[in-house]
Amino acid sequence: MKKAVIRPARGISGKVNIPPDKSISHRAAIFASLGRGRSVISNFLFAEDCVNTVKALRQLGVKAEVSGRDLIVEGRGLKGLSAPEEELYFGNSGTGMRLMAGVLAGQSFSSVLTGDESLSRRPMERITIPLGKMGADIAPSEGGTPPINIRPGNIKGADYESPVASAQVKSCLLLAGLYSGDTTSVTEPFRSRDHTERMMRHLGIPVKVEGRKVSVTGGAEWDARDIQVPGDLSSAAFFTAACALFPGRSIYMPGVNRNPTRDGFLSVLARMGCDIKWEKLRLVCGEEQGDLSITGSELRAVTLGPDEVPAIIDELPLLALLATQSEGVSRITGAGELRKKETDRLSAVAAELKKMGQELREGPDWLEVTGNPGGLKGASVRSYGDHRMAMMLAVAGLKAEGETLIDDVSCIDTSFPGFLELLEGLVER
Ligand code: S3P
C-alpha cells in the first residue's frame, strides 16, 4: 500500500489535460469487440479498470493491440467470442463485470467472472435476477456477490422496470438483449448515464429512448467504427472541486465530455456560486465534448434530491467536501446507491471528513453537512482502497491546516494513474 502526504496549498490554477473517460472506454472496447472488423479507439483510458476489461476480451479471443494512446481492436462480430480457458478477472470494476455479464449471458459457452476484494462485496443480483428472467443461466455466489457463474442460456427480450437508476444494470441488460431476436426495454426510476445508448446509435444499432425507457432490438450485426474517447468529466471533477475551494482561482481543461446525464456536479457548483464555462463545444462519436473552465468563489450550501443523484453519483464525495467549506447546512437525499460503490461512500465520507474536523450526519440514504469554511484540519485519513475516496481526500488536504496523511493511494490507478503528480503541478505554495 502506498501512502501519501498532502501539504496545504495557497491555491490551484492552470491548464490540465484530463484523462480519457472510463465509462466510454469500457463501452468502446466491448462494442468494438462485438462489431465486425477492425476499429481504432483513440484516447483509450489505460487505467486498471479498463485494462482488466481488455484482458477479459482477449481471453475471449479478441485481438486488441495498444498503439500509443490508442487501442486497436479486431472485432469478431456478435457471435464471434470464444470460450475462455480461465476465470475472467475484473479487478475493482463494477462496470467491467456487470457489462460483460450481459455479453457473456448470451454466449454458447460457460464463464466465471471474478473481482478483487472490494468488487467481491458488491451486489450482483441487480443484474443476475433480470438476466435470469431473460433466459440467462447465471448465478452469483451465496449472498448475491461475485464470483458470477454463467452457463449457456437462451436469451429472450424483456420489458424490465429497474428499481435502481444504474447505467451498469441498464447497459448489462441492453447488451444481453443484443443476443435475443426481439426487443429488450429497461425503464429506470431516474435516467442514468446514457453512454451505451449513444454508442449504440453511433454504431447503427437500433436503440430507442422514450423518457426513462430505453429499448434495443437484438440480432442485428454491425460494422465496427472508430471511436474517439473524450476526457472524463468525473476525473475533471477533482480539479474542478480543488479550484472551487480557492475563490478567484481558475482551471482550464480542454476536451472534456459534456454529457447531460453526467454533469450534475457542474450544475450544483454553479448553484454554490462558482463560475463554470464551456467553450468550443463539438459532437464527436455521439458524445458532446468541449473545453471546460471553472473559477472558484465563496461557496453557498446546497440541497440535493434523489432526481439529481444519478447525474452526480461519482462526485458526491467531492460535493460533501465542498459542503464543509460552504456557508450554511447542505443536505443530500436519495443517495443510498453510494453505499454500493467501491466502498460504502456515505459512511466513508462522513467518517474521514469528521477526522478533518468537520460536522456531518448520515442516514440510510442521506448526508447532512454543516459548513465550516476555512475549518479543515489535516489528519491521518483512510481511503478504504477506493480511488475516488483517495482523490477526494487529497483535494481536501490542499485546503486543510497542517498535513494530511492518506493511508492508501495505490487505488488511484484504478481510474487515474498520475493524479497526485498532476494535482501537485497545479498547486501554488
Ligand atoms: C458507471 C455507472 C455508475 C458509476 C460508475 C460507472 C458506468 O454506476 O457509479 O462509476 O460506466 O456505467 P451505476 O450505474 O451502478 O450507478
Boltz pocket constraint, residues with backbone or C-beta under 6 A from the ligand:
constraints:
  - pocket:
      binder: B
      contacts: [[A, 22], [A, 23], [A, 24], [A, 95], [A, 165], [A, 166], [A, 167], [A, 168], [A, 169], [A, 171], [A, 192], [A, 193], [A, 313], [A, 314], [A, 337]]
      max_distance: 6.0
